[in-house]
Amino acid sequence: MDRDLLLSLCPALRTALIRCRYDLDTVRELLGPEAHAALGRSEPVPARRIARGAGDLGVLVRLFLLQDTCPEDEVAQALAPVTTEQAVQAGLVERDGDGVRAALDLRPLDAGTGSRWVLSDLDGSIRPVPTRPDHVLGVGQASLSLLQATPTDRVGSVLDLGTGCGVQAIRAADHADEVTATDINPRCLTLAAASAALNEIDIDLLEGSWFEPVAGRTFDRIVANPPFVVSAGRVEHSYRDSGLDLDGASRLMISQVAEHLNPGGTAAMLASWVHVEGEDWRTRVASWLPSHGVDAWIVQRDIADPALYVGTWLRDGDADQREPEVAVRAEQWLDHFEEQGVEGVGFGFVYLRRTDLPSDVMAEDLRHAFTDALGDEAIDYFRRLDWLRTHEVLEARFAVRPDTALERVHLPGEDGWDQVVVRVHRGGGPAWQHEVDDLAAALLGGMRADGLPLGDLVSLLAAAHGEDEDDLLTRSVGLVHGLVRHGLIEPV
């Protein structure tokens, strides 16, 4: 791959992509839902049958999405004004017998504000290719998860640490005045630069490890999809392996990121952490944060058992445990987990905000299904935390959100139905649920915009049910704090 030639071709290549309408909406329209879904499962035949007779757009679909070897004259026509020879010399395509096939992955992506193009290395899902040590990962599930989970409110400056193919930086350019992206892998920076050029986006790209390229600088937002694979510190592929033991990469990021945030600045990161026998994972992750100056919302989305985790990442690197050498690596990996007491590996999102106040950390499981993106919810979470810090809840009025539902679960008992749980759950956002009792349900039932302050509601409730008022006030304050944090009730 020739960096200078590839970058010089990007304006002409952009012209070709626009002329052929190689954008996500048009490609989906061409293929139809069934063939497009099949392609997402790495089943190319249905899409190939449609693309064969679809002119220049069909050629680009076959070349880059299906990774077919296409006739050179058809490729030349589709890529014009880029010549086939230029594309070969730049490393975009390669000759294969009498035809031409893709040497890089080039695909359209809707990152939230319209179609963009992203260049990366081929992933082997359609056509077998070896995974390079400096492999540039494309837009996979982790990247898409972070895209959907990153706040999109307008900010001045964004740092994308460990940019890879540049997809997070490209998305950030839609809501930031300045974007800086770093990576330790020069090949990543080349393809990120080409992706930026294809989209006519200005990104400041810097080479280096972790925060070294931006030492002394601060930003309004930091996004990061770091090499967070939990292992014994062995580096096989730079896009996933940090060289740090166990969850050291996540610990480094979480512990240092606030130093590079402006006051009020936020970070959105993917991270992993180990579950160690006799230790609460929430305590482990919280211990990586300073006691002052950081608000944190840590969300665990999944937990993998050690065997599943090791097998998944070995397959990711094209390793087959049926091979004796790979089997030895798997044994060593699992032995290390056992020696360190690792019972599982958690994965999720970490949202941080820099403040000048004592740190507030909430770590929680959100492993149930929900559809709303977390990014904007994170900003709202920090705003709700600000409100709780500056208001006395007993003096405030609250209203239950319109999408908050009360649910009572009954099971058969000796005398009919026995109530076993009462809970409220939010219909939007992360679909939080809180178990409550009948008194709490009655308290929420009395909350309305034109109603009484919380303290007065609790006094009435205590008198009506013969409860100790001071005890009920204390319990109600804790309940309301939790419900406000999670947005089930709102101050009015």
Legacy VTK file of the C-alpha trace (Angstrom):
# vtk DataFile Version 3.0
C-alpha trace
ASCII
DATASET POLYDATA
POINTS 492 float
0.000 0.000 0.000
1.457 3.342 -1.090
0.286 6.003 1.406
1.035 9.039 -0.754
-0.504 7.562 -3.889
-3.584 6.324 -2.026
-4.184 9.761 -0.512
-3.640 11.477 -3.858
-6.290 9.234 -5.444
-8.992 10.006 -2.855
-10.547 13.059 -4.582
-10.919 11.153 -7.857
-12.089 8.020 -6.028
-14.717 10.084 -4.219
-15.937 11.310 -7.617
-16.318 7.704 -8.777
-18.161 6.623 -5.622
-20.597 9.519 -5.913
-21.146 8.944 -9.639
-21.884 5.250 -9.074
-24.073 6.085 -6.050
-22.040 3.748 -3.870
-23.782 4.828 -0.676
-25.534 2.794 1.975
-29.117 3.659 1.027
-28.609 2.932 -2.673
-26.754 -0.319 -2.000
-29.543 -1.464 0.313
-32.136 -0.505 -2.271
-30.237 -2.430 -4.951
-29.809 -5.601 -2.932
-33.135 -5.622 -1.131
-33.613 -6.665 2.495
-33.117 -10.414 2.023
-29.865 -10.258 0.047
-28.519 -7.448 2.239
-29.252 -9.488 5.363
-27.592 -12.543 3.807
-24.488 -10.480 3.073
-24.395 -9.463 6.726
-24.223 -13.189 7.541
-21.241 -13.568 5.160
-23.459 -15.287 2.558
-22.593 -13.494 -0.716
-24.520 -15.515 -3.315
-27.918 -13.724 -3.144
-26.222 -10.309 -3.418
-23.946 -11.519 -6.216
-26.911 -12.632 -8.326
-28.417 -9.146 -8.068
-25.184 -7.185 -8.516
-24.123 -8.920 -11.745
-26.489 -6.898 -13.892
-26.446 -3.626 -11.936
-23.945 -1.586 -13.979
-21.122 0.349 -12.319
-22.739 0.206 -8.875
-23.005 -3.561 -9.182
-19.311 -3.751 -10.069
-18.351 -1.800 -6.936
-20.598 -4.014 -4.811
-18.992 -7.140 -6.281
-15.491 -5.692 -5.990
-15.571 -4.325 -2.442
-18.502 -5.923 -0.616
-18.476 -9.379 -2.214
-14.713 -9.336 -2.896
-15.155 -10.973 -6.283
-12.532 -10.972 -9.003
-14.056 -8.709 -11.659
-13.098 -8.067 -15.311
-10.532 -5.295 -15.523
-12.460 -3.287 -18.100
-15.557 -3.237 -15.852
-13.494 -2.156 -12.838
-11.820 0.577 -14.894
-15.215 1.934 -15.947
-16.592 1.876 -12.378
-13.531 3.520 -10.816
-13.056 6.211 -13.481
-11.493 8.776 -13.279
-9.169 6.522 -11.228
-7.357 4.135 -13.546
-6.972 0.471 -12.694
-3.191 0.822 -12.719
-3.353 3.718 -10.243
-5.638 1.709 -7.972
-3.260 -1.278 -8.098
-0.185 0.836 -7.371
-1.940 2.531 -4.460
-2.875 -0.836 -2.956
-6.632 -0.365 -3.280
-7.050 -3.342 -5.611
-4.807 -6.144 -6.875
-4.597 -8.224 -10.017
-5.922 -11.774 -9.841
-5.283 -13.681 -13.060
-7.071 -11.842 -15.859
-9.190 -9.852 -13.442
-8.988 -7.436 -10.518
-10.059 -7.888 -6.917
-10.130 -5.712 -3.801
-6.978 -5.417 -1.707
-8.705 -3.194 0.866
-12.199 -3.071 2.299
-14.079 0.016 1.095
-17.665 0.239 2.237
-20.376 2.809 2.802
-21.555 3.427 6.342
-24.291 5.536 7.880
-22.730 6.778 11.101
-25.833 8.766 11.998
-25.682 11.793 9.707
-25.700 10.304 6.245
-23.483 8.009 4.239
-19.712 7.950 4.715
-16.979 5.688 3.313
-14.472 3.779 5.403
-11.291 2.005 4.281
-9.815 -0.886 6.252
-8.132 -4.231 5.749
-10.136 -7.195 4.478
-11.501 -9.225 7.383
-11.638 -12.679 5.792
-15.380 -13.069 6.301
-16.080 -13.364 2.553
-12.705 -14.287 1.048
-10.037 -16.008 3.160
-7.141 -13.650 3.869
-4.457 -13.853 6.557
-4.710 -11.391 9.440
-1.690 -9.097 9.383
0.089 -8.227 12.653
-0.686 -4.569 11.822
-4.195 -5.394 10.622
-6.527 -2.402 10.412
-9.886 -3.466 11.740
-12.976 -2.378 9.859
-16.337 -1.343 11.245
-17.268 -4.342 13.384
-19.775 -4.790 16.167
-17.571 -3.100 18.769
-17.083 -0.039 16.536
-20.797 0.161 15.788
-21.615 -0.181 19.483
-19.330 2.722 20.349
-20.726 4.816 17.478
-24.230 4.358 18.841
-23.109 4.892 22.425
-21.158 8.114 21.943
-22.852 11.438 22.810
-23.564 13.680 19.831
-24.049 17.056 21.500
-21.946 19.844 19.974
-18.423 20.206 21.399
-15.312 22.129 20.455
-12.677 19.393 20.383
-12.640 15.593 20.254
-9.816 13.086 20.695
-10.256 9.633 19.170
-7.600 7.550 20.911
-6.639 4.409 18.994
-8.518 5.455 15.884
-7.993 2.307 13.797
-9.723 2.874 10.467
-10.881 6.295 11.691
-14.602 5.612 11.914
-15.069 7.219 15.358
-13.126 10.317 14.275
-15.194 10.607 11.093
-18.385 10.447 13.145
-17.021 12.960 15.658
-16.413 15.495 12.889
-20.184 15.863 12.564
-20.484 17.391 16.041
-17.028 18.818 16.820
-15.104 21.827 15.596
-11.748 20.000 15.758
-10.946 16.280 15.745
-7.609 14.701 16.708
-7.007 10.982 16.207
-4.081 8.864 17.378
-2.815 5.340 16.814
0.361 3.387 17.416
-0.048 1.602 14.071
1.142 3.635 11.019
-1.057 1.538 8.740
-4.096 2.624 10.752
-3.156 6.264 10.315
-2.770 5.792 6.552
-6.205 4.242 6.126
-7.795 6.693 8.563
-6.300 9.556 6.556
-7.661 8.051 3.344
-11.107 7.578 4.897
-11.074 11.193 6.053
-10.034 12.385 2.592
-12.785 10.353 0.919
-15.313 12.091 3.153
-13.668 15.528 2.835
-13.150 15.673 6.594
-10.203 17.363 8.294
-8.677 15.209 11.054
-5.368 15.800 12.837
-3.705 12.360 12.849
-0.862 11.635 15.294
1.249 8.511 15.750
2.064 7.207 19.193
1.095 5.042 22.152
-1.834 5.840 24.424
-1.790 9.518 25.492
1.822 10.222 24.493
0.959 12.018 21.206
-1.305 14.483 23.065
0.755 14.984 26.215
-0.232 18.246 27.869
-3.371 18.702 25.746
-7.001 18.558 26.852
-10.239 18.021 24.939
-13.965 18.494 25.333
-14.592 14.828 24.531
-12.515 11.693 24.255
-13.723 8.540 22.526
-11.773 5.309 22.597
-12.090 1.738 21.407
-8.729 0.639 22.842
-7.030 -2.771 22.503
-8.831 -4.132 25.535
-8.461 -7.894 25.072
-7.808 -9.490 28.458
-4.782 -11.799 28.286
-1.319 -12.371 29.714
0.063 -9.330 27.891
1.112 -11.035 24.660
0.829 -8.838 21.551
-0.238 -10.664 18.391
-2.408 -8.044 16.713
-2.068 -4.366 17.603
-5.764 -3.610 17.055
-6.744 -5.817 20.003
-3.673 -6.603 22.139
-2.203 -3.940 24.435
0.745 -5.838 25.881
-0.630 -5.183 29.380
-1.644 -7.995 31.705
-5.315 -8.848 32.165
-7.441 -5.666 32.149
-4.426 -3.335 32.333
-5.370 -1.533 29.111
-8.790 -0.580 30.435
-7.279 0.397 33.760
-4.758 2.680 32.022
-7.455 4.382 29.959
-9.959 4.826 32.770
-7.382 6.078 35.264
-5.710 8.606 32.923
-8.405 9.901 30.601
-9.707 12.617 32.943
-6.291 14.303 32.878
-6.864 15.022 29.197
-10.397 16.410 29.532
-11.307 20.071 29.792
-13.448 21.005 32.826
-16.900 19.562 32.114
-15.477 17.438 29.294
-16.703 13.879 28.810
-15.278 10.557 27.667
-17.009 7.567 26.089
-15.028 4.344 25.959
-15.319 0.620 25.472
-13.601 -1.386 28.180
-13.179 -4.861 29.668
-12.545 -5.949 33.227
-11.981 -9.263 34.914
-14.298 -10.825 37.452
-12.013 -12.176 40.169
-13.067 -14.677 42.796
-14.097 -12.881 45.983
-14.049 -9.393 44.407
-16.933 -7.234 43.208
-16.215 -6.098 39.640
-17.743 -2.702 40.417
-15.264 -2.137 43.226
-12.408 -3.163 40.939
-13.280 -0.700 38.180
-14.159 2.107 40.598
-10.737 1.730 42.221
-9.114 2.866 38.966
-10.661 6.313 39.321
-9.405 9.198 41.470
-11.402 10.132 44.550
-11.822 13.702 43.327
-12.650 15.340 40.015
-14.453 12.620 38.030
-18.060 11.570 37.599
-18.373 8.066 36.169
-21.170 5.938 34.793
-19.925 2.403 34.115
-22.215 0.026 32.251
-21.590 -3.714 32.039
-23.281 -5.145 28.933
-21.946 -8.704 28.909
-19.895 -11.285 30.807
-17.997 -14.138 29.141
-16.695 -17.238 30.887
-12.939 -17.802 30.438
-13.242 -20.710 27.979
-15.654 -18.813 25.723
-13.529 -15.686 25.924
-10.277 -17.415 24.978
-11.902 -19.362 22.160
-13.524 -16.254 20.714
-10.314 -14.247 20.539
-8.250 -17.140 19.208
-10.723 -17.499 16.349
-10.570 -13.748 15.810
-6.854 -14.135 15.027
-7.466 -17.046 12.619
-6.244 -19.576 15.190
-7.789 -23.045 15.384
-7.600 -24.843 18.735
-7.445 -28.153 16.860
-3.902 -27.168 15.882
-1.403 -28.391 18.530
0.411 -25.043 18.754
-2.850 -23.135 19.187
-4.047 -25.635 21.785
-0.914 -24.893 23.824
-1.623 -21.146 23.625
-5.197 -21.727 24.780
-3.926 -23.824 27.724
-1.461 -21.089 28.723
-4.150 -18.404 28.464
-6.601 -20.361 30.598
-3.836 -21.283 33.063
-3.092 -17.582 33.517
-6.753 -16.837 34.156
-6.908 -19.647 36.725
-3.740 -18.457 38.477
-5.189 -14.937 38.758
-8.571 -16.157 39.994
-10.407 -14.923 36.891
-13.946 -16.289 36.794
-15.205 -14.196 33.879
-14.555 -11.178 31.708
-16.957 -8.240 31.698
-17.414 -5.867 28.800
-19.191 -2.554 28.513
-19.121 1.224 28.273
-17.438 3.756 30.515
-18.630 7.366 30.582
-16.546 9.911 32.482
-16.885 13.636 33.120
-14.245 15.919 34.573
-15.401 18.071 37.499
-13.896 19.970 40.423
-15.974 18.003 42.947
-15.580 14.739 44.859
-15.902 11.849 42.432
-19.271 10.188 41.966
-19.092 6.660 40.531
-21.986 4.414 39.555
-21.220 0.987 38.092
-24.137 -1.214 37.145
-25.271 -4.167 35.061
-27.334 -3.407 31.986
-27.285 -6.804 30.316
-30.943 -6.808 29.327
-32.045 -5.839 25.828
-32.865 -2.243 24.938
-32.815 -0.327 21.683
-32.101 3.316 22.533
-28.533 4.547 22.187
-26.666 5.294 25.409
-24.715 8.345 24.254
-27.300 11.038 24.793
-28.535 9.193 27.883
-25.044 9.566 29.375
-25.183 13.341 28.994
-28.657 13.363 30.551
-27.366 11.171 33.385
-24.664 13.716 34.235
-27.227 16.526 34.079
-29.494 14.654 36.486
-26.521 14.126 38.784
-25.868 17.882 38.728
-29.465 18.512 39.754
-29.228 16.075 42.671
-26.058 17.768 43.879
-27.630 21.209 43.969
-31.148 20.494 45.260
-32.752 19.185 48.426
-35.110 16.469 47.182
-37.505 16.730 50.115
-38.283 20.312 49.095
-38.733 19.501 45.391
-41.782 18.412 43.413
-41.512 15.436 41.067
-43.510 13.908 38.248
-43.344 10.350 36.970
-42.121 10.175 33.364
-44.905 9.297 30.904
-43.033 6.158 29.811
-42.547 4.840 33.356
-44.766 1.840 34.072
-45.771 0.168 37.342
-45.766 -3.627 37.245
-47.022 -6.072 39.837
-46.133 -9.743 39.551
-48.297 -12.357 41.249
-47.809 -16.096 41.532
-50.356 -18.728 42.555
-50.651 -19.108 46.337
-52.732 -21.053 48.806
-55.467 -18.419 48.838
-55.247 -17.233 45.231
-52.688 -14.869 43.763
-49.746 -13.785 45.943
-47.893 -10.630 45.034
-44.168 -11.430 44.793
-42.666 -8.279 43.328
-43.593 -4.694 42.508
-41.389 -2.725 40.165
-41.318 0.376 38.054
-39.561 0.367 34.723
-38.768 3.007 32.182
-39.942 2.445 28.634
-37.178 4.430 26.931
-33.421 4.760 27.282
-31.714 1.779 28.933
-35.079 0.463 30.175
-34.107 0.660 33.841
-36.113 -1.264 36.436
-36.412 -0.586 40.159
-38.088 -2.933 42.599
-40.296 -1.021 45.024
-42.786 -1.840 47.753
-46.423 -0.847 48.010
-45.597 2.295 50.000
-43.137 3.428 47.326
-45.693 2.721 44.616
-48.211 4.861 46.504
-45.628 7.633 46.848
-44.979 7.625 43.101
-48.714 7.639 42.487
-48.925 10.964 44.336
-46.218 12.658 42.282
-47.482 15.158 39.725
-46.409 18.513 38.341
-48.974 20.446 40.387
-48.624 18.265 43.470
-46.938 18.565 46.858
-43.209 18.660 47.616
-41.716 15.243 48.379
-41.433 15.916 52.135
-45.140 16.722 52.406
-46.081 13.653 50.366
-44.048 11.429 52.654
-45.645 12.982 55.770
-49.136 12.271 54.431
-48.137 8.740 53.440
-46.657 8.029 56.879
-49.790 9.266 58.636
-52.110 7.294 56.368
-50.223 4.005 56.820
-49.058 4.349 60.418
-45.385 4.501 59.442
-42.559 6.203 61.319
-42.185 9.508 59.478
-38.452 9.963 59.990
-37.704 6.435 58.803
-39.945 6.859 55.750
-38.301 10.195 54.916
-34.856 8.574 54.948
-35.995 5.678 52.765
-37.768 8.024 50.368
-34.695 10.192 49.839
-32.641 7.148 48.789
-35.420 5.914 46.501
-35.877 9.284 44.829
-32.145 9.721 44.255
-32.036 6.394 42.429
-35.140 7.096 40.355
-33.911 10.561 39.375
-30.498 9.210 38.369
-32.173 6.722 36.098
-34.757 9.153 34.775
-37.899 7.360 35.925
-39.076 10.503 37.723
-38.232 14.121 36.929
-38.130 17.281 39.050
-40.711 19.899 38.101
LINES 1 493
492 0 1 2 3 4 5 6 7 8 9 10 11 12 13 14 15 16 17 18 19 20 21 22 23 24 25 26 27 28 29 30 31 32 33 34 35 36 37 38 39 40 41 42 43 44 45 46 47 48 49 50 51 52 53 54 55 56 57 58 59 60 61 62 63 64 65 66 67 68 69 70 71 72 73 74 75 76 77 78 79 80 81 82 83 84 85 86 87 88 89 90 91 92 93 94 95 96 97 98 99 100 101 102 103 104 105 106 107 108 109 110 111 112 113 114 115 116 117 118 119 120 121 122 123 124 125 126 127 128 129 130 131 132 133 134 135 136 137 138 139 140 141 142 143 144 145 146 147 148 149 150 151 152 153 154 155 156 157 158 159 160 161 162 163 164 165 166 167 168 169 170 171 172 173 174 175 176 177 178 179 180 181 182 183 184 185 186 187 188 189 190 191 192 193 194 195 196 197 198 199 200 201 202 203 204 205 206 207 208 209 210 211 212 213 214 215 216 217 218 219 220 221 222 223 224 225 226 227 228 229 230 231 232 233 234 235 236 237 238 239 240 241 242 243 244 245 246 247 248 249 250 251 252 253 254 255 256 257 258 259 260 261 262 263 264 265 266 267 268 269 270 271 272 273 274 275 276 277 278 279 280 281 282 283 284 285 286 287 288 289 290 291 292 293 294 295 296 297 298 299 300 301 302 303 304 305 306 307 308 309 310 311 312 313 314 315 316 317 318 319 320 321 322 323 324 325 326 327 328 329 330 331 332 333 334 335 336 337 338 339 340 341 342 343 344 345 346 347 348 349 350 351 352 353 354 355 356 357 358 359 360 361 362 363 364 365 366 367 368 369 370 371 372 373 374 375 376 377 378 379 380 381 382 383 384 385 386 387 388 389 390 391 392 393 394 395 396 397 398 399 400 401 402 403 404 405 406 407 408 409 410 411 412 413 414 415 416 417 418 419 420 421 422 423 424 425 426 427 428 429 430 431 432 433 434 435 436 437 438 439 440 441 442 443 444 445 446 447 448 449 450 451 452 453 454 455 456 457 458 459 460 461 462 463 464 465 466 467 468 469 470 471 472 473 474 475 476 477 478 479 480 481 482 483 484 485 486 487 488 489 490 491
